[in-house]
Amino acid sequence: MTTDNQQPTTSNQQLLFGWSIVGHENIVEYLETSILNNKLTHAYLFHGPGHIGKRAVAQKFISSILCEARFQKKDVIEKDTKYPILPCKKCVSCKEFERNIHPDVYWLKKEKDEKRDALKKNISIKQIRQLHDRLAMHSFLRGYKIAVIEGAEALSEEAANALLKTLEEPTPQTIILLLASKIEALPSTIISRCQVLKFGLVRQDKISRWLQKIGVQKEEAEIFSSLSLGKPGRALSFFEDKDNFLDYKKKAEEFIEIIKENILKKFTIIENFLPRKMSVIETTLMLNEILDIWESLLRDLILIKNSSKSNITFRIANIFIKEKLEKISGKYDNLQIVGLIKEIKKTREYLSQNVNPRLIMENLVLNF
């Protein structure tokens, strides 16, 4: 199996199936060619940052493998004829996959702990054993059985050991896809038994062109792509849910206010965006999103400060609020901004340990 330093490559033929994926051309080409040549391995590991496109590629890959049109042109390589459009989106398999009811596809991720109203820390051995039992069954549609483990870095030690046995003794016509944001958290024994594909950040101009292609106005496409930080899924979420973008802008404006205001006003702002009726899961997710925004804005402040010193214009992420950032850029020096970014990272760690959200956010803004 390959490692990151042995990224699979193919000949420079064009992308074959028309997958609407932005970026990751080498990975897409490799997977498409593997399908056409019927050279599929039993385990793949897709790793890279969140919203980078791992799930989108996995969906295209799975649906293309299971698509009935795949078997209509077996001699496509030799005769250099037109390649089939996969997935066709018309056959029974494609329709069931689209509706998330395909009987031969299993999605697995961390479960919710009802008592704590939070996601469980790990994917359990019980889940892996249940998956093993399902994969041991015959395919319902006489094709491949495919399992996807999302957030695979959350496998408990026992679950990882159980999965290892499944990887070592794969059942016929079975494929397991692991999606992970932190490959370093996975046991080396798991990694070594997978075809490893690393998903990198996508260039901003590619994301902008892709957004315009699917109907986004140029100005909005440039804003969304700049906010994406190289993650297509993040840009798409701003387009598909305008309330999401408006909420982002609101949180960015609140950051500016926290920088400018006195300590009492800072605490009032914190109080306002911590509704009491939110569950622990919702509160943690929301605060992590806020911390992502704040960290992005602080990085932009560093770029703005260094741009003014060096006469070089750096491309910032939050271009919609550039003028306001320029006005507050003199409040901190570079070392202070780096210190604030470190405090945000500490706050994330506290959140993962279920410390009182209000206390840790109030403690954070004391540093501003």
C-alpha positions in Angstrom: 0.0 0.0 0.0 1.1 3.6 -0.6 2.1 6.3 1.9 1.8 10.0 1.4 5.2 10.0 -0.2 4.0 7.5 -2.7 0.9 9.2 -3.9 -0.7 7.1 -6.7 -0.3 8.6 -10.2 -1.6 7.6 -13.6 -0.9 8.6 -17.1 -2.0 12.1 -18.0 -5.3 11.1 -19.5 -8.3 13.3 -19.0 -10.7 12.9 -16.1 -13.1 10.2 -17.4 -16.4 10.2 -15.7 -17.3 13.8 -15.3 -17.3 13.9 -11.5 -18.1 17.5 -10.4 -15.1 17.7 -8.0 -13.0 20.8 -7.7 -9.3 20.1 -7.3 -7.8 16.7 -6.3 -7.3 15.9 -10.0 -4.6 13.2 -9.4 -6.8 11.5 -6.8 -9.9 11.6 -9.0 -8.0 10.4 -12.1 -6.4 7.5 -10.1 -9.8 6.4 -8.7 -11.6 6.6 -12.0 -8.8 4.6 -13.8 -8.9 2.0 -11.0 -12.7 1.5 -11.7 -12.2 1.3 -15.4 -9.4 -1.2 -15.1 -11.2 -3.1 -12.4 -8.2 -2.8 -10.1 -9.9 -1.9 -6.8 -8.2 -2.5 -3.5 -10.1 -3.6 -0.4 -9.2 -0.6 1.8 -8.6 3.1 1.1 -7.7 5.9 3.5 -8.7 9.5 2.5 -7.1 12.0 4.8 -6.9 15.8 4.9 -8.6 18.8 6.6 -12.3 19.0 7.1 -14.5 20.3 4.2 -11.6 19.5 1.8 -13.6 17.1 -0.4 -13.0 13.7 1.1 -16.6 12.8 1.5 -17.6 14.3 -1.9 -15.0 12.1 -3.7 -15.9 9.1 -1.6 -19.6 9.5 -2.7 -18.6 9.7 -6.4 -16.2 6.8 -6.0 -18.8 4.6 -4.3 -21.7 5.4 -6.6 -19.5 4.8 -9.7 -18.4 1.4 -8.4 -22.0 0.3 -7.8 -23.5 2.0 -10.9 -25.0 -0.5 -13.3 -23.7 1.5 -16.3 -20.2 0.5 -15.3 -20.7 -2.9 -16.9 -22.1 -1.7 -20.2 -18.7 -0.9 -21.8 -16.2 -3.5 -20.7 -13.9 -2.9 -23.7 -13.7 0.9 -23.2 -10.0 1.0 -22.6 -8.9 -1.1 -25.6 -11.2 0.6 -28.2 -10.7 4.2 -26.9 -14.4 4.8 -27.2 -16.4 7.3 -25.3 -16.2 6.6 -21.6 -19.5 6.0 -19.7 -20.8 8.7 -17.4 -20.4 7.3 -13.9 -22.5 7.4 -11.8 -25.4 7.4 -14.3 -27.9 8.6 -11.7 -30.6 6.6 -13.5 -30.1 2.9 -12.5 -31.6 1.3 -9.3 -28.2 1.4 -7.6 -27.7 5.1 -8.2 -31.2 6.1 -7.2 -30.9 4.1 -3.9 -27.5 5.6 -3.2 -28.8 9.1 -3.9 -31.6 8.5 -1.3 -29.1 7.1 1.2 -30.9 3.8 1.3 -28.5 1.6 -0.7 -28.5 -1.8 1.1 -24.8 -2.5 0.3 -23.4 0.8 1.6 -22.7 1.3 5.3 -21.8 4.6 6.9 -20.2 4.6 10.3 -19.2 7.5 12.6 -19.2 8.5 16.3 -22.5 7.9 18.0 -24.4 10.3 20.2 -24.3 9.7 24.0 -27.9 10.4 25.0 -27.0 10.8 28.7 -24.4 13.5 28.1 -26.2 15.0 25.1 -22.8 14.9 23.3 -21.0 12.8 20.7 -19.1 9.9 22.2 -15.4 10.3 22.3 -14.7 7.3 20.2 -16.0 4.9 17.5 -16.6 1.8 19.6 -15.6 -1.9 19.1 -19.3 -2.7 19.1 -19.8 -0.6 16.0 -16.9 -2.3 14.3 -18.1 -5.8 15.2 -21.6 -4.9 13.8 -19.9 -3.6 10.6 -17.9 -6.8 10.3 -21.1 -8.9 10.6 -22.8 -6.8 7.9 -19.8 -7.1 5.5 -19.8 -10.9 6.0 -23.3 -11.0 4.5 -24.1 -11.5 0.8 -24.5 -8.3 -1.3 -28.2 -7.4 -1.8 -27.6 -6.2 -5.3 -25.0 -8.7 -6.3 -22.2 -6.2 -6.4 -19.7 -4.7 -4.0 -20.4 -4.1 -0.3 -18.8 -0.8 0.8 -18.3 0.6 4.2 -17.3 4.2 5.0 -15.8 5.1 8.4 -16.0 8.9 8.9 -13.7 10.5 11.4 -11.7 7.3 11.5 -9.1 8.9 13.8 -11.8 8.5 16.6 -11.5 4.7 16.6 -10.9 3.4 20.1 -7.9 1.1 20.6 -10.2 -1.9 20.8 -12.1 -0.8 17.7 -8.9 -0.2 15.7 -7.7 -3.7 16.6 -11.0 -5.2 15.6 -10.9 -3.3 12.3 -7.4 -4.5 11.7 -8.6 -8.1 11.7 -11.2 -7.2 9.1 -8.6 -5.5 6.9 -6.2 -8.4 7.3 -8.9 -10.9 6.2 -11.2 -9.0 3.8 -14.3 -10.7 2.5 -14.6 -10.9 -1.3 -16.2 -7.9 -3.1 -15.8 -5.7 -0.1 -14.3 -2.2 0.1 -13.6 -0.2 3.3 -13.1 3.6 3.1 -11.6 5.4 6.0 -12.0 9.2 6.1 -9.7 11.0 8.5 -8.7 14.6 9.3 -5.7 13.5 11.5 -3.9 10.6 10.0 -1.3 10.7 12.8 -4.1 9.6 15.2 -4.5 6.3 13.4 -2.4 3.2 14.2 0.4 2.6 11.7 -0.9 -1.0 11.4 -4.2 0.4 10.0 -2.5 2.9 7.7 -0.2 0.2 6.2 -3.1 -1.9 5.1 -4.8 0.9 3.2 -4.3 2.7 -0.1 -3.5 6.2 1.3 -4.7 9.2 -0.6 -3.8 12.7 0.8 -6.2 15.5 0.1 -4.5 18.9 0.0 -5.9 22.5 0.0 -7.4 23.7 -3.3 -6.2 26.9 -4.9 -8.6 29.9 -4.3 -8.9 30.7 -8.0 -10.0 27.2 -8.8 -12.6 27.3 -6.1 -13.8 30.7 -7.4 -14.1 29.5 -11.0 -15.9 26.3 -9.8 -18.4 28.4 -7.9 -19.1 30.7 -10.9 -19.6 27.5 -13.0 -22.4 26.3 -10.7 -24.1 29.7 -10.7 -22.4 32.0 -8.1 -22.0 35.6 -9.1 -18.3 36.6 -9.6 -18.1 39.0 -6.6 -19.7 36.5 -4.2 -17.5 33.7 -5.6 -14.4 35.6 -4.8 -15.6 36.3 -1.3 -16.7 32.7 -0.6 -13.5 31.3 -2.1 -11.3 33.6 0.0 -13.2 32.5 3.1 -12.8 28.8 2.1 -9.2 28.7 3.2 -8.6 26.2 0.3 -11.6 24.0 1.4 -14.2 23.7 -1.4 -16.9 22.4 1.0 -16.6 25.4 3.1 -17.1 27.7 0.1 -20.1 25.7 -1.1 -21.8 25.9 2.3 -21.7 29.8 2.1 -23.4 29.6 -1.3 -26.0 27.0 -0.5 -26.9 28.6 2.8 -26.9 32.4 2.7 -27.9 32.5 6.3 -24.6 30.7 7.1 -22.7 33.5 5.4 -24.7 36.2 7.1 -24.0 34.5 10.4 -20.3 34.4 9.6 -20.4 38.1 8.9 -22.2 38.8 12.2 -19.6 36.8 14.1 -16.8 38.6 12.4 -18.3 42.0 13.3 -18.6 40.8 16.9 -14.9 40.0 16.9 -14.2 43.6 15.8 -16.4 44.8 18.7 -14.6 42.5 21.2 -11.3 44.0 20.1 -12.5 47.6 20.5 -14.7 47.5 23.6 -14.1 47.4 27.3 -14.2 44.2 29.4 -17.9 44.6 30.4 -18.9 45.0 26.8 -16.8 42.0 25.8 -18.6 39.8 28.4 -22.0 41.1 27.1 -21.1 40.0 23.6 -20.1 36.6 24.9 -23.4 36.3 26.8 -25.4 37.2 23.7 -24.0 34.4 21.6 -24.4 31.7 24.2 -28.1 31.0 24.3 -29.1 28.9 27.4 -31.4 26.5 25.4 -28.6 25.1 23.3 -27.5 21.5 23.9 -23.9 20.7 24.8 -23.2 19.4 21.2 -24.7 22.5 19.6 -22.8 24.9 21.9 -19.5 23.1 21.3 -20.0 23.1 17.5 -21.0 26.8 17.5 -18.0 27.9 19.7 -15.6 26.0 17.5 -17.0 27.8 14.5 -16.5 31.1 16.3 -13.0 30.2 17.2 -12.3 29.3 13.5 -13.5 32.7 12.5 -11.5 34.6 15.1 -8.3 32.7 14.2 -8.9 33.5 10.6 -9.3 37.2 11.4 -6.2 37.3 13.6 -4.2 35.7 10.7 -5.5 38.4 8.4 -4.4 41.1 10.9 -0.9 39.7 10.7 -1.0 39.9 6.9 -2.4 43.4 6.9 0.3 44.6 9.4 3.1 43.0 7.4 1.7 44.2 4.1 1.9 47.8 5.3 5.5 47.3 6.4 6.8 45.6 3.3 4.7 47.3 0.6 3.5 43.8 -0.5 -0.3 43.2 -0.7 -1.1 39.9 0.9 -4.3 38.1 0.0 -6.4 38.0 3.1 -9.3 35.6 3.7 -11.9 38.1 5.1 -11.9 40.6 2.2 -15.5 41.7 3.0 -14.3 43.3 6.3 -10.8 44.4 5.2 -11.3 48.2 6.0 -12.4 47.5 9.6 -9.4 45.1 10.1 -7.0 47.8 8.9 -8.4 50.2 11.5 -7.7 47.9 14.4 -4.5 46.4 13.1 -2.4 48.8 15.2 -3.8 47.6 18.5 -1.4 44.5 18.6 2.0 43.7 17.4 2.8 40.4 15.7 3.9 38.6 18.8 0.7 39.6 20.6 -1.4 38.3 17.7 0.5 35.0 17.7 -0.1 34.8 21.4 -3.9 35.3 20.9 -3.9 32.5 18.3 -2.2 30.2 20.8 -4.9 31.1 23.4 -7.6 30.1 20.9 -5.9 26.7 20.4 -6.0 26.2 24.2 -9.7 27.2 24.3 -10.4 24.5 21.7 -8.7 21.9 24.0 -10.8 23.0 26.9 -14.0 22.7 24.8 -13.1 19.1 23.9 -12.8 18.4 27.6 -16.3 19.7 28.3 -15.2 22.6 30.5 -18.0 25.2 31.1 -18.3 27.1 27.7 -19.1 30.5 29.2 -16.1 30.4 31.6 -13.6 29.4 28.9 -14.9 32.1 26.5 -14.8 34.8 29.1 -11.3 33.7 30.0 -10.3 33.9 26.4 -11.6 37.4 25.8 -9.7 38.7 28.9 -6.6 38.3 26.7 -7.9 40.7 24.0 
